[in-house]
Amino acid sequence: MAIFNKLALLATVALAAMVSAAPIDTTPIRHTTALKITSPAASTEGSDDLIVSAQGFSGKGTWFTDTTGSCGTPFDTNDMIVAMNEAQMGGTSMCGKTVRISSGGKSVTARVTDTCPSQYCNSGSLDLSQAVFQKLAPLGAGVISITWEFA
Protein backbone atom coordinates (compact mmCIF):
# COMPACT_ATOMS: atom_id res chain seq x y z
CA MET A 1 0.00 0.00 0.00
CA ALA A 2 2.89 2.37 0.77
CA ILE A 3 4.28 1.93 -2.75
CA PHE A 4 0.85 2.70 -4.22
CA ASN A 5 0.62 5.92 -2.16
CA LYS A 6 4.12 6.97 -3.28
CA LEU A 7 3.23 6.31 -6.94
CA ALA A 8 -0.01 8.25 -6.59
CA LEU A 9 1.87 11.15 -4.99
CA LEU A 10 4.50 11.13 -7.76
CA ALA A 11 1.77 11.07 -10.43
CA THR A 12 0.00 14.01 -8.77
CA VAL A 13 3.23 16.03 -8.55
CA ALA A 14 4.09 15.24 -12.19
CA LEU A 15 0.59 16.25 -13.34
CA ALA A 16 0.75 19.50 -11.36
CA ALA A 17 4.13 20.33 -12.91
CA MET A 18 2.76 19.74 -16.42
CA VAL A 19 -0.29 21.92 -15.79
CA SER A 20 1.69 24.80 -14.28
CA ALA A 21 4.22 24.66 -17.12
CA ALA A 22 1.54 24.88 -19.82
CA PRO A 23 1.56 28.27 -21.58
CA ILE A 24 -1.56 30.37 -21.19
CA ASP A 25 -2.87 32.02 -24.35
CA THR A 26 -3.93 35.58 -23.49
CA THR A 27 -4.69 36.60 -27.08
CA PRO A 28 -8.20 38.14 -27.28
CA ILE A 29 -10.79 36.14 -29.20
CA ARG A 30 -12.03 37.95 -32.31
CA HIS A 31 -15.60 37.15 -33.32
CA THR A 32 -18.92 38.92 -32.98
CA THR A 33 -20.21 36.99 -29.98
CA ALA A 34 -17.05 37.12 -27.86
CA LEU A 35 -17.22 38.55 -24.38
CA LYS A 36 -14.21 40.78 -24.97
CA ILE A 37 -12.78 42.02 -28.25
CA THR A 38 -9.77 44.25 -28.65
CA SER A 39 -10.41 46.63 -31.52
CA PRO A 40 -7.62 47.48 -33.98
CA ALA A 41 -7.59 51.10 -32.78
CA ALA A 42 -7.51 50.03 -29.15
CA SER A 43 -4.71 47.53 -29.62
CA THR A 44 -2.31 50.30 -30.60
CA GLU A 45 -3.08 52.16 -27.39
CA GLY A 46 -3.37 49.01 -25.30
CA SER A 47 -6.04 50.09 -22.84
CA ASP A 48 -9.32 50.68 -24.70
CA ASP A 49 -10.83 47.23 -25.14
CA LEU A 50 -14.15 46.95 -26.90
CA ILE A 51 -16.42 45.14 -24.50
CA VAL A 52 -19.16 42.93 -25.88
CA SER A 53 -21.72 41.59 -23.44
CA ALA A 54 -24.63 39.23 -23.95
CA GLN A 55 -26.65 42.38 -24.72
CA GLY A 56 -24.16 43.68 -27.31
CA PHE A 57 -21.48 46.34 -26.94
CA SER A 58 -20.82 48.55 -23.94
CA GLY A 59 -19.21 51.93 -23.50
CA LYS A 60 -20.01 55.54 -22.70
CA GLY A 61 -22.98 57.53 -23.91
CA THR A 62 -22.60 61.29 -24.41
CA TRP A 63 -24.78 63.82 -26.24
CA PHE A 64 -24.21 66.28 -29.09
CA THR A 65 -25.85 69.26 -30.80
CA ASP A 66 -24.56 69.04 -34.42
CA THR A 67 -26.97 69.37 -37.36
CA THR A 68 -25.18 67.32 -40.07
CA GLY A 69 -22.83 64.39 -39.92
CA SER A 70 -20.63 62.01 -41.86
CA CYS A 71 -23.64 60.24 -43.40
CA GLY A 72 -24.69 63.47 -45.15
CA THR A 73 -28.19 63.55 -43.65
CA PRO A 74 -29.31 66.75 -41.91
CA PHE A 75 -30.78 66.31 -38.43
CA ASP A 76 -31.54 68.21 -35.23
CA THR A 77 -31.42 67.60 -31.48
CA ASN A 78 -34.98 66.20 -31.45
CA ASP A 79 -34.21 63.34 -33.87
CA MET A 80 -33.66 59.81 -32.54
CA ILE A 81 -30.11 59.45 -33.88
CA VAL A 82 -26.58 58.59 -32.78
CA ALA A 83 -23.01 59.13 -33.88
CA MET A 84 -21.15 55.81 -33.77
CA ASN A 85 -17.57 55.65 -32.57
CA GLU A 86 -15.03 55.88 -35.37
CA ALA A 87 -13.53 52.44 -34.66
CA GLN A 88 -16.84 50.68 -35.36
CA MET A 89 -18.25 53.07 -37.96
CA GLY A 90 -16.20 51.69 -40.86
CA GLY A 91 -16.24 54.91 -42.92
CA THR A 92 -19.93 55.25 -43.73
CA SER A 93 -20.84 51.56 -43.72
CA MET A 94 -23.01 51.91 -40.59
CA CYS A 95 -25.00 54.90 -41.89
CA GLY A 96 -28.72 54.27 -41.54
CA LYS A 97 -28.32 51.20 -39.28
CA THR A 98 -30.58 51.02 -36.24
CA VAL A 99 -29.20 50.47 -32.74
CA ARG A 100 -30.96 49.65 -29.47
CA ILE A 101 -29.31 51.45 -26.53
CA SER A 102 -29.87 50.64 -22.85
CA SER A 103 -28.84 52.40 -19.65
CA GLY A 104 -30.18 52.38 -16.12
CA GLY A 105 -33.01 49.99 -16.95
CA LYS A 106 -34.24 52.13 -19.87
CA SER A 107 -33.94 51.42 -23.61
CA VAL A 108 -34.30 53.42 -26.79
CA THR A 109 -33.88 52.78 -30.52
CA ALA A 110 -31.99 55.23 -32.73
CA ARG A 111 -30.50 55.50 -36.23
CA VAL A 112 -26.79 55.96 -37.00
CA THR A 113 -26.29 59.24 -38.88
CA ASP A 114 -22.81 60.39 -37.90
CA THR A 115 -19.33 59.39 -36.72
CA CYS A 116 -18.05 60.30 -33.28
CA PRO A 117 -14.30 61.07 -33.58
CA SER A 118 -11.95 58.80 -31.64
CA GLN A 119 -10.84 61.66 -29.35
CA TYR A 120 -14.44 61.79 -28.02
CA CYS A 121 -15.70 58.20 -28.36
CA ASN A 122 -13.72 55.04 -27.63
CA SER A 123 -14.72 51.71 -29.17
CA GLY A 124 -18.15 50.71 -27.87
CA SER A 125 -19.21 54.29 -27.10
CA LEU A 126 -21.92 56.30 -28.85
CA ASP A 127 -22.63 60.03 -29.04
CA LEU A 128 -26.41 60.45 -28.71
CA SER A 129 -28.72 63.19 -29.88
CA GLN A 130 -30.25 65.13 -27.01
CA ALA A 131 -33.60 63.38 -27.64
CA VAL A 132 -32.03 59.92 -27.33
CA PHE A 133 -29.95 60.86 -24.28
CA GLN A 134 -33.00 62.28 -22.47
CA LYS A 135 -34.84 58.96 -22.89
CA LEU A 136 -32.05 57.35 -20.84
CA ALA A 137 -30.95 60.09 -18.41
CA PRO A 138 -31.18 63.87 -17.85
CA LEU A 139 -28.83 65.93 -20.03
CA GLY A 140 -27.11 67.15 -16.85
CA ALA A 141 -25.68 63.64 -16.36
CA GLY A 142 -23.39 64.40 -19.33
CA VAL A 143 -21.91 60.90 -19.62
CA ILE A 144 -23.65 57.60 -18.90
CA SER A 145 -22.69 53.93 -19.14
CA ILE A 146 -24.53 52.22 -21.98
CA THR A 147 -24.94 48.85 -23.63
CA TRP A 148 -26.14 48.64 -27.20
CA GLU A 149 -26.72 46.30 -30.07
CA PHE A 150 -27.78 46.50 -33.69
CA ALA A 151 -31.57 46.28 -33.89
Contact map, one row per residue, 1 for C-alpha under 8 A:
1111100000000000000000000000000000000000000000000000000000000000000000000000000000000000000000000000000000000000000000000000000000000000000000000000000
1111110000000000000000000000000000000000000000000000000000000000000000000000000000000000000000000000000000000000000000000000000000000000000000000000000
1111111000000000000000000000000000000000000000000000000000000000000000000000000000000000000000000000000000000000000000000000000000000000000000000000000
1111111100000000000000000000000000000000000000000000000000000000000000000000000000000000000000000000000000000000000000000000000000000000000000000000000
1111111110000000000000000000000000000000000000000000000000000000000000000000000000000000000000000000000000000000000000000000000000000000000000000000000
0111111111000000000000000000000000000000000000000000000000000000000000000000000000000000000000000000000000000000000000000000000000000000000000000000000
0011111111100000000000000000000000000000000000000000000000000000000000000000000000000000000000000000000000000000000000000000000000000000000000000000000
0001111111110000000000000000000000000000000000000000000000000000000000000000000000000000000000000000000000000000000000000000000000000000000000000000000
0000111111111000000000000000000000000000000000000000000000000000000000000000000000000000000000000000000000000000000000000000000000000000000000000000000
0000011111111100000000000000000000000000000000000000000000000000000000000000000000000000000000000000000000000000000000000000000000000000000000000000000
0000001111111110000000000000000000000000000000000000000000000000000000000000000000000000000000000000000000000000000000000000000000000000000000000000000
0000000111111111000000000000000000000000000000000000000000000000000000000000000000000000000000000000000000000000000000000000000000000000000000000000000
0000000011111111100000000000000000000000000000000000000000000000000000000000000000000000000000000000000000000000000000000000000000000000000000000000000
0000000001111111110000000000000000000000000000000000000000000000000000000000000000000000000000000000000000000000000000000000000000000000000000000000000
0000000000111111111000000000000000000000000000000000000000000000000000000000000000000000000000000000000000000000000000000000000000000000000000000000000
0000000000011111111100000000000000000000000000000000000000000000000000000000000000000000000000000000000000000000000000000000000000000000000000000000000
0000000000001111111110000000000000000000000000000000000000000000000000000000000000000000000000000000000000000000000000000000000000000000000000000000000
0000000000000111111111000000000000000000000000000000000000000000000000000000000000000000000000000000000000000000000000000000000000000000000000000000000
0000000000000011111111000000000000000000000000000000000000000000000000000000000000000000000000000000000000000000000000000000000000000000000000000000000
0000000000000001111111000000000000000000000000000000000000000000000000000000000000000000000000000000000000000000000000000000000000000000000000000000000
0000000000000000111111100000000000000000000000000000000000000000000000000000000000000000000000000000000000000000000000000000000000000000000000000000000
0000000000000000011111110000000000000000000000000000000000000000000000000000000000000000000000000000000000000000000000000000000000000000000000000000000
0000000000000000000011111000000000000000000000000000000000000000000000000000000000000000000000000000000000000000000000000000000000000000000000000000000
0000000000000000000001111100000000000000000000000000000000000000000000000000000000000000000000000000000000000000000000000000000000000000000000000000000
0000000000000000000000111110000000000000000000000000000000000000000000000000000000000000000000000000000000000000000000000000000000000000000000000000000
0000000000000000000000011111000000000000000000000000000000000000000000000000000000000000000000000000000000000000000000000000000000000000000000000000000
0000000000000000000000001111100000000000000000000000000000000000000000000000000000000000000000000000000000000000000000000000000000000000000000000000000
0000000000000000000000000111110000011100000000000000000000000000000000000000000000000000000000000000000000000000000000000000000000000000000000000000000
0000000000000000000000000011111001011000000000000000000000000000000000000000000000000000000000000000000000000000000000000000000000000000000000000000000
0000000000000000000000000001111101001100000000000000000000000000000000000000000000000000000000000000000000000000000000000000000000000000000000000000000
0000000000000000000000000000111111001000000000000000000000000000000000000000000000000000000000000000000000000000000000000000000000000000000000000000000
0000000000000000000000000000011111000000000000000000000000000000000000000000000000000000000000000000000000000000000000000000000000000000000000000000000
0000000000000000000000000000001111100000000000000001010000000000000000000000000000000000000000000000000000000000000000000000000000000000000000000000000
0000000000000000000000000000111111111000000000000001100000000000000000000000000000000000000000000000000000000000000000000000000000000000000000000000000
0000000000000000000000000000000011111000000000000011110000000000000000000000000000000000000000000000000000000000000000000000000000000000000000000000000
0000000000000000000000000001100001111100000000001111100000000000000000000000000000000000000000000000000000000000000000000000000000000000000000000000000
0000000000000000000000000001111001111110000000001111000000000000000000000000000000000000000000000000000000000000000000000000000000000000000000000000000
0000000000000000000000000001010000011111011000011110000000000000000000000000000000000000000000000000000000000000000000000000000000000000000000000000000
0000000000000000000000000000000000001111111000001100000000000000000000000000000000000010000000000000000000000000000000000010000000000000000000000000000
0000000000000000000000000000000000000111111100000000000000000000000000000000000000000010000000000000000000000000000000000000000000000000000000000000000
0000000000000000000000000000000000000011111110000000000000000000000000000000000000000010000000000000000000000000000000000000000000000000000000000000000
0000000000000000000000000000000000000111111111111100000000000000000000000000000000000000000000000000000000000000000000000010000000000000000000000000000
0000000000000000000000000000000000000111111111111000000000000000000000000000000000000000000000000000000000000000000000000000000000000000000000000000000
0000000000000000000000000000000000000001111111000000000000000000000000000000000000000000000000000000000000000000000000000000000000000000000000000000000
0000000000000000000000000000000000000000111111110000000000000000000000000000000000000000000000000000000000000000000000000000000000000000000000000000000
0000000000000000000000000000000000000000011111111000000000000000000000000000000000000000000000000000000000000000000000000000000000000000000000000000000
0000000000000000000000000000000000000000011011111000000000000000000000000000000000000000000000000000000000000000000000000000000000000000000000000000000
0000000000000000000000000000000000000100011011111100000000000000000000000000000000000000000000000000000000000000000000000110000000000000000000000000000
0000000000000000000000000000000000011110011001111110000000000000000000000000000000000000000000000000000000000000000000000010000000000000000000000000000
0000000000000000000000000000000000011110010000011111000011100000000000000000000000000000000000000000000000000000000000000011000000000000000000000000000
0000000000000000000000000000000000111100000000001111100011100000000000000000000000000000000000000000000000000000000000000001000000000000000000000000000
0000000000000000000000000000000011111000000000000111111111000000000000000000000000000000000000000000000000000000000000000000000000000000000000000000000
0000000000000000000000000000000001110000000000000011111111000000000000000000000000000000000000000000000000000000000000000000000000000000000000000010000
0000000000000000000000000000000010100000000000000001111100000000000000000000000000000000000000000000000000000000000000000000000000000000000000000000000
0000000000000000000000000000000000000000000000000001111110000000000000000000000000000000000000000000000000000000000000000000000000000000000000000011100
0000000000000000000000000000000000000000000000000001111111000000000000000000000000000000000000000000000000000000000000000000000000000000000000000011110
0000000000000000000000000000000000000000000000000111101111100000000000000000000000000000000000000000000000000000000000000001000000000000000000000011100
0000000000000000000000000000000000000000000000000111100111110000000000000000000000000000000000000000000000000000000000000001100000000000000000001111000
0000000000000000000000000000000000000000000000000110000011111000000000000000000000000000000000000000000000000000000000000111110000000000000000001110000
0000000000000000000000000000000000000000000000000000000001111100000000000000000000000000000000000000000000000000000000001001110000000000000000111100000
0000000000000000000000000000000000000000000000000000000000111110000000000000000000000000000000000000000000000000000000000000111100001000000000111100000
0000000000000000000000000000000000000000000000000000000000011111000000000000000000000000000000000000000000000000000000000000011100001000000001110000000
0000000000000000000000000000000000000000000000000000000000001111100000000000000000000000000000000000000000000000000000000000001111001000001001100000000
0000000000000000000000000000000000000000000000000000000000000111110000000000100000000000000000000000000000000000000000000000001111000000000000000000000
0000000000000000000000000000000000000000000000000000000000000011111000000001100000000000000000000000000000000000000000000000000011000000000000000000000
0000000000000000000000000000000000000000000000000000000000000001111110000011100000000000000000000000000000000000000000000000000000000000000000000000000
0000000000000000000000000000000000000000000000000000000000000000111110000111100000000000000000000000000000000000000000000000000000000000000000000000000
0000000000000000000000000000000000000000000000000000000000000000011111111110000000000000000000000000000000000000010000000000000000000000000000000000000
0000000000000000000000000000000000000000000000000000000000000000011111111100000000000000000000000000000000000000111000000000000000000000000000000000000
0000000000000000000000000000000000000000000000000000000000000000000111111000000000000000000100000000000000000000111000000000000000000000000000000000000
0000000000000000000000000000000000000000000000000000000000000000000111111000000000000000000100100000000000000000111000000000000000000000000000000000000
0000000000000000000000000000000000000000000000000000000000000000000111111100000000000000000000000000000000000000100000000000000000000000000000000000000
0000000000000000000000000000000000000000000000000000000000000000000111111110000000000000000000000000000000000000100000000000000000000000000000000000000
0000000000000000000000000000000000000000000000000000000000000000001110011111000000000000000000000000000000000000000000000000000000000000000000000000000
0000000000000000000000000000000000000000000000000000000000000000011100001111101000000000000000000000000000000000000000000000000000000000000000000000000
0000000000000000000000000000000000000000000000000000000000000000111000000111111000000000000000000000000000000000000000000000000010000000000000000000000
0000000000000000000000000000000000000000000000000000000000000001111000000011111000000000000000000000000000000000000000000000000011100000000000000000000
0000000000000000000000000000000000000000000000000000000000000000000000000001111100000000000000000000000000000000000000000000000011100000000000000000000
0000000000000000000000000000000000000000000000000000000000000000000000000011111110000000000000000000000000000000000000000000000010110000000000000000000
0000000000000000000000000000000000000000000000000000000000000000000000000000011111000000000000000000000000001110000000000000000010110000000000000000000
0000000000000000000000000000000000000000000000000000000000000000000000000000001111100000000000000000000000000111100000000000000110010000000000000000000
0000000000000000000000000000000000000000000000000000000000000000000000000000000111110000000000000000000000000111110000000000011110010000000000000000000
0000000000000000000000000000000000000000000000000000000000000000000000000000000011111000000000000000000000000001111100000000011100000000000000000000000
0000000000000000000000000000000000000000000000000000000000000000000000000000000001111101100000000000000000000001011100000000111000000000000000000000000
0000000000000000000000000000000000000000000000000000000000000000000000000000000000111111100000000000000000000000001111001111111000000000000000000000000
0000000000000000000000000000000000000000000000000000000000000000000000000000000000011111111000000000000000000000001111001110000000000000000000000000000
0000000000000000000000000000000000000011100000000000000000000000000000000000000000001111110000000000000000000000000001000110000000000000000000000000000
0000000000000000000000000000000000000000000000000000000000000000000000000000000000011111110000000000000000000000000000000011000000000000000000000000000
0000000000000000000000000000000000000000000000000000000000000000000000000000000000011111111111000000000000000000001000000000000000000000000000000000000
0000000000000000000000000000000000000000000000000000000000000000000000000000000000000111111111000000000000000000000000000000000000000000000000000000000
0000000000000000000000000000000000000000000000000000000000000000000000000000000000000100111111000000000000000000000000000000000000000000000000000000000
0000000000000000000000000000000000000000000000000000000000000000000001100000000000000000111111100000000000000000000000000000000000000000000000000000000
0000000000000000000000000000000000000000000000000000000000000000000000000000000000000000111111100000000000000000000000000000000000000000000000000000000
0000000000000000000000000000000000000000000000000000000000000000000000000000000000000000111111111000000000000001000000000000000000000000000000000000000
0000000000000000000000000000000000000000000000000000000000000000000000100000000000000000000111111000000000000011110000000000000000000000000000000000000
0000000000000000000000000000000000000000000000000000000000000000000000000000000000000000000001111100000000000011100000000000000000000000000000000000000
0000000000000000000000000000000000000000000000000000000000000000000000000000000000000000000001111110000000000011000000000000000000000000000000000000011
0000000000000000000000000000000000000000000000000000000000000000000000000000000000000000000000011111000000001111000000000000000000000000000000000000011
0000000000000000000000000000000000000000000000000000000000000000000000000000000000000000000000001111100000001111000000000000000000000000000000000001111
0000000000000000000000000000000000000000000000000000000000000000000000000000000000000000000000000111110000111100000000000000000000000000000000000001111
0000000000000000000000000000000000000000000000000000000000000000000000000000000000000000000000000011111000111100000000000000000000000000000000000111100
0000000000000000000000000000000000000000000000000000000000000000000000000000000000000000000000000001111111110000000000000000000000000001000000000111000
0000000000000000000000000000000000000000000000000000000000000000000000000000000000000000000000000000111111100000000000000000000000000001000000011110000
0000000000000000000000000000000000000000000000000000000000000000000000000000000000000000000000000000011111000000000000000000000000000001000000000000000
0000000000000000000000000000000000000000000000000000000000000000000000000000000000000000000000000000011111100000000000000000000000000000000000000000000
0000000000000000000000000000000000000000000000000000000000000000000000000000000000000000000000000000011111110000000000000000000000000011000000000000000
0000000000000000000000000000000000000000000000000000000000000000000000000000000000000000000000000001111011111000000000000000000000000011000000000000000
0000000000000000000000000000000000000000000000000000000000000000000000000000000000000000000000000001110001111100000000000000000000010011000000000000000
0000000000000000000000000000000000000000000000000000000000000000000000000000000100000000000000000111100000111110000000000000000000000000000000000000001
0000000000000000000000000000000000000000000000000000000000000000000000000000000111000000000000000111100000011111000000000000000000010000000000000000000
0000000000000000000000000000000000000000000000000000000000000000000000000000000111000000000000111110000000001111100000000000000000000000000000000000000
0000000000000000000000000000000000000000000000000000000000000000000000000000000011110000000001111110000000000111110000000000000000000000000000000000000
0000000000000000000000000000000000000000000000000000000000000000000011111000000011100000000000110000000000000011111000000000000000000000000000000000000
0000000000000000000000000000000000000000000000000000000000000000000111100000000001110000000000100000000000000001111100000000000000000000000000000000000
0000000000000000000000000000000000000000000000000000000000000000000011100000000000111100100000000000000000000000111110000000000000000000000000000000000
0000000000000000000000000000000000000000000000000000000000000000000000000000000000111100000000000000000000000000011111011000011000000000000000000000000
0000000000000000000000000000000000000000000000000000000000000000000000000000000000001100000000000000000000000000001111111000000000000000000000000000000
0000000000000000000000000000000000000000000000000000000000000000000000000000000000001110000000000000000000000000000111111100000000000000000000000000000
0000000000000000000000000000000000000000000000000000000000000000000000000000000000000000000000000000000000000000000011111100000000000000000000000000000
0000000000000000000000000000000000000000000000000000000000000000000000000000000000000000000000000000000000000000000111111100000000000000000000000000000
0000000000000000000000000000000000000000000000000000000000010000000000000000000000001100000000000000000000000000000111111111111000000000000000000000000
0000000000000000000000000000000000000000000000010000000000100000000000000000000000001110000000000000000000000000000001111111100000000000000000000000000
0000000000000000000000000000000000000010010000011100000000100000000000000000000000001111000000000000000000000000000000001111100000000000000000000000000
0000000000000000000000000000000000000000000000000110000011110000000000000000000000001001000000000000000000000000000000001111110000000000000000000000000
0000000000000000000000000000000000000000000000000000000001111000000000000000000000011000000000000000000000000000000000001111111000000000000000000100000
0000000000000000000000000000000000000000000000000000000000111100000000000000000001111000000000000000000000000000000100001001111100000000000000000000000
0000000000000000000000000000000000000000000000000000000000001111000000000000000001111000000000000000000000000000000100001000111110000000000000000000000
0000000000000000000000000000000000000000000000000000000000001111000000000000000011100000000000000000000000000000000000000000011111111000000000000000000
0000000000000000000000000000000000000000000000000000000000000011100000000001111111000000000000000000000000000000000000000000001111111000000000000000000
0000000000000000000000000000000000000000000000000000000000000011100000000000110000000000000000000000000000000000000000000000000111111100001000000000000
0000000000000000000000000000000000000000000000000000000000000000000000000000111100000000000000000000000000000000000000000000000111111110000000000000000
0000000000000000000000000000000000000000000000000000000000000000000000000000001111000000000000000000000000010100000000000000000111111111000000000000000
0000000000000000000000000000000000000000000000000000000000001110000000000000000000000000000000000000000000000000000000000000000111111111111000000000000
0000000000000000000000000000000000000000000000000000000000000000000000000000000000000000000000000000000000000000000000000000000001111111111000000000000
0000000000000000000000000000000000000000000000000000000000000000000000000000000000000000000000000000000001110000000000000000000000111111110000000000000
0000000000000000000000000000000000000000000000000000000000000000000000000000000000000000000000000000011101110000000000000000000000011111110000000000000
0000000000000000000000000000000000000000000000000000000000000000000000000000000000000000000000000000000000000000000000000000000000001111111010010000000
0000000000000000000000000000000000000000000000000000000000000000000000000000000000000000000000000000000000000000000000000000000000001111111111000000000
0000000000000000000000000000000000000000000000000000000000000010000000000000000000000000000000000000000000000000000000000000000001001100111111000000000
0000000000000000000000000000000000000000000000000000000000000000000000000000000000000000000000000000000000000000000000000000000000000000011111000000000
0000000000000000000000000000000000000000000000000000000000000000000000000000000000000000000000000000000000000000000000000000000000000000111111110000000
0000000000000000000000000000000000000000000000000000000000000110000000000000000000000000000000000000000000000000000000000000000000000000011111110000000
0000000000000000000000000000000000000000000000000000000000011110000000000000000000000000000000000000000000000000000000000000000000000000000011111000000
0000000000000000000000000000000000000000000000000000000000011100000000000000000000000000000000000000001000000000000000000000000000000000100011111100000
0000000000000000000000000000000000000000000000000000000001111000000000000000000000000000000000000000001000000000000000000000000000000000000000111110000
0000000000000000000000000000000000000000000000000000000001111000000000000000000000000000000000000000111000000000000000000000100000000000000000011111000
0000000000000000000000000000000000000000000000000000101111100000000000000000000000000000000000000000111000000000000000000000000000000000000000001111100
0000000000000000000000000000000000000000000000000000001111000000000000000000000000000000000000000011110000000000000000000000000000000000000000000111110
0000000000000000000000000000000000000000000000000000001110000000000000000000000000000000000000000011100000000000000000000000000000000000000000000011111
0000000000000000000000000000000000000000000000000000000100000000000000000000000000000000000000001111000000000000000000000000000000000000000000000001111
0000000000000000000000000000000000000000000000000000000000000000000000000000000000000000000000001111000000001000000000000000000000000000000000000000111
